[in-house]
């Protein structure tokens, strides 16, 4: 693919630092529910300090609607399709794929993946749902209507977030790199390296394709980053910290993770791991 700024695959990967991997593995393995109280922001050291130096726009959000969300859901992936939210959850032995009503949060359809797999990002493309796994190096492909597994494909490295530009599958692995994959073979076609100016932006997690941009959760920060799919340049940031004030003060929640876009109604949904709410939000510049 001759996409400007999207380089062909090489043998050298932009890997997550050993320290980041070690901390993440320790937290998930020993404390799979890394919880903080809803009324508090994450510790300052866990926020993305590079945002303070950015020259691109930073937006805050207003809440248009709040809908129920399963507090037992360790949300790893989210997308909207034909009036419903589709959600992938993680943790070994608890990973699922589900279709849910937006207004009630009710689960209408659900499958569990085998206990050895840790579910991650999901996306819909050509009537198929693709679901990543974290360290199992396997992507599951399902029929979008029946949730019947069609097949599975192996890949190299960790799987975090997944979205699509309508042609390729776009995957994050927790680093500053997003890889573009062929949907039939899952082979890497090319990759982009995400930068805000000259600063790499790592910890890219859940992904969503919105109005020609890649939006990504930043792991351990109440921020979204808006990315050019052509060259990886950061086009803007979205501060989600205000959402915590809409949660019960005693709610024990994990990090923000989960972005879904309703293109028909131009609606953006965000949630988090163990969060009791899915929020429909609207951007506002400040």
ChimeraX attribute file (.defattr): number of C-alpha atoms within 10 A of each C-alpha:
attribute: neighborCount
match mode: 1-to-1
recipient: residues
	/A:1	9
	/A:2	9
	/A:3	13
	/A:4	10
	/A:5	16
	/A:6	20
	/A:7	18
	/A:8	15
	/A:9	14
	/A:10	9
	/A:11	5
	/A:12	6
	/A:13	12
	/A:14	16
	/A:15	15
	/A:16	17
	/A:17	12
	/A:18	9
	/A:19	9
	/A:20	13
	/A:21	14
	/A:22	11
	/A:23	11
	/A:24	17
	/A:25	13
	/A:26	12
	/A:27	13
	/A:28	12
	/A:29	12
	/A:30	10
	/A:31	11
	/A:32	16
	/A:33	18
	/A:34	14
	/A:35	15
	/A:36	16
	/A:37	16
	/A:38	20
	/A:39	19
	/A:40	11
	/A:41	17
	/A:42	18
	/A:43	10
	/A:44	9
	/A:45	9
	/A:46	12
	/A:47	16
	/A:48	17
	/A:49	11
	/A:50	11
	/A:51	18
	/A:52	8
	/A:53	10
	/A:54	15
	/A:55	12
	/A:56	14
	/A:57	13
	/A:58	21
	/A:59	17
	/A:60	18
	/A:61	18
	/A:62	14
	/A:63	14
	/A:64	12
	/A:65	13
	/A:66	19
	/A:67	16
	/A:68	16
	/A:69	24
	/A:70	16
	/A:71	16
	/A:72	14
	/A:73	20
	/A:74	27
	/A:75	29
	/A:76	33
	/A:77	31
	/A:78	31
	/A:79	27
	/A:80	22
	/A:81	15
	/A:82	7
	/A:83	11
	/A:84	16
	/A:85	21
	/A:86	24
	/A:87	27
	/A:88	27
	/A:89	25
	/A:90	24
	/A:91	23
	/A:92	17
	/A:93	14
	/A:94	18
	/A:95	24
	/A:96	25
	/A:97	23
	/A:98	18
	/A:99	24
	/A:100	19
	/A:101	17
	/A:102	19
	/A:103	14
	/A:104	10
	/A:105	18
	/A:106	14
	/A:107	16
	/A:108	10
	/A:109	14
	/A:110	16
	/A:111	13
	/A:112	15
	/A:113	19
	/A:114	13
	/A:115	12
	/A:116	12
	/A:117	22
	/A:118	23
	/A:119	35
	/A:120	31
	/A:121	31
	/A:122	32
	/A:123	27
	/A:124	22
	/A:125	16
	/A:126	10
	/A:127	10
	/A:128	19
	/A:129	22
	/A:130	23
	/A:131	27
	/A:132	31
	/A:133	25
	/A:134	22
	/A:135	16
	/A:136	17
	/A:137	15
	/A:138	21
	/A:139	23
	/A:140	19
	/A:141	23
	/A:142	20
	/A:143	16
	/A:144	17
	/A:145	11
	/A:146	9
	/A:147	17
	/A:148	13
	/A:149	14
	/A:150	11
	/A:151	11
	/A:152	15
	/A:153	14
	/A:154	14
	/A:155	17
	/A:156	11
	/A:157	14
	/A:158	21
	/A:159	25
	/A:160	26
	/A:161	31
	/A:162	31
	/A:163	28
	/A:164	21
	/A:165	17
	/A:166	11
	/A:167	12
	/A:168	18
	/A:169	25
	/A:170	26
	/A:171	27
	/A:172	24
	/A:173	24
	/A:174	26
	/A:175	23
	/A:176	21
	/A:177	24
	/A:178	26
	/A:179	23
	/A:180	29
	/A:181	19
	/A:182	14
	/A:183	18
	/A:184	10
	/A:185	10
	/A:186	16
	/A:187	17
	/A:188	20
	/A:189	17
	/A:190	20
	/A:191	26
	/A:192	24
	/A:193	21
	/A:194	25
	/A:195	19
	/A:196	21
	/A:197	14
	/A:198	8
	/A:199	15
	/A:200	17
	/A:201	23
	/A:202	22
	/A:203	23
	/A:204	25
	/A:205	28
	/A:206	31
	/A:207	34
	/A:208	28
	/A:209	23
	/A:210	20
	/A:211	11
	/A:212	12
	/A:213	18
	/A:214	23
	/A:215	28
	/A:216	27
	/A:217	26
	/A:218	23
	/A:219	21
	/A:220	20
	/A:221	23
	/A:222	23
	/A:223	22
	/A:224	25
	/A:225	23
	/A:226	26
	/A:227	25
	/A:228	18
	/A:229	25
	/A:230	16
	/A:231	17
	/A:232	24
	/A:233	21
	/A:234	25
	/A:235	19
	/A:236	19
	/A:237	21
	/A:238	21
	/A:239	18
	/A:240	21
	/A:241	17
	/A:242	15
	/A:243	22
	/A:244	19
	/A:245	12
	/A:246	13
	/A:247	18
	/A:248	14
	/A:249	12
	/A:250	10
	/A:251	17
	/A:252	19
	/A:253	23
	/A:254	21
	/A:255	24
	/A:256	27
	/A:257	29
	/A:258	26
	/A:259	27
	/A:260	26
	/A:261	21
	/A:262	17
	/A:263	12
	/A:264	9
	/A:265	7
	/A:266	10
	/A:267	14
	/A:268	20
	/A:269	24
	/A:270	21
	/A:271	24
	/A:272	24
	/A:273	25
	/A:274	23
	/A:275	26
	/A:276	22
	/A:277	21
	/A:278	22
	/A:279	22
	/A:280	20
	/A:281	19
	/A:282	16
	/A:283	15
	/A:284	12
	/A:285	9
	/A:286	8
